[in-house]
């Protein structure tokens, strides 16, 4: 197994069997990879490409375009110094998964990254296999499963289109991040039923809950603000005490 490391000068996983940069694998999903330490990029690209991803390792100054399916920001020198870039990546790719990997992952790193728009936060000590699996879990969210797949939901003036990751309210498009859309879609598709935070995390990320993870609360807060749900005395995305959240179908 090839393993990620915060020490790029150490050979990991043996010699590379990858093609030269940009390192794309035909038919694979495309990942835009950048890091605060550019010397780490070749090894990171090698490890992730070995897991079947098409990876382009780029500098922070390169332009993000529409050919990429996800973005990974690799941070080894402290997340605080990368918050501006994280916000910029979120702005440039509002509808694609944005992942951040931090060295010595702390609870504060998770909160900061998620607040700044990240969809998931990883530890740089994790193996390439784990990182690739979490990324694929992000891509699986929203994939049709069987004949029961539903692509559109309508609640009064609120219209959601899953395949386009699009939300419109009273005819105006609401700019949600992918993570925010996933939470809203999950709640709306279970309208009237309360879902716990742990259940939302598991369904949205495809992973079990993590201790002290506040990402769901943060996303619900931002969703409410963008939909104008904070302007009323009674939320239509309502907090259920000791349970989680429930999407009310009426009043939109």
SULRA-V593712 format. One record per run of one state. SS is the DSSP state (2 for helix, 1 for strand, 0 for the rest). FROM is the first residue (numbers start at 1). TO is the last residue. If there is no record, write none. Layout:
# SULRA-V593712
SS,FROM,TO
SS,FROM,TO
This chain:
# SULRA-V593712
0,1,2
1,3,3
0,4,29
1,30,35
0,36,37
2,38,49
0,50,53
1,54,57
0,58,69
1,70,75
0,76,78
2,79,92
0,93,96
1,97,102
0,103,106
2,107,115
0,116,119
1,120,123
0,124,126
1,127,127
2,128,140
0,141,145
2,146,148
0,149,151
1,152,155
0,156,157
1,158,161
0,162,165
1,166,169
0,170,171
1,172,173
0,174,177
2,178,189
0,190,194
1,195,196
2,197,205
0,206,214
2,215,227
0,228,228
2,229,231
0,232,236
1,237,240
0,241,243
1,244,247
0,248,252
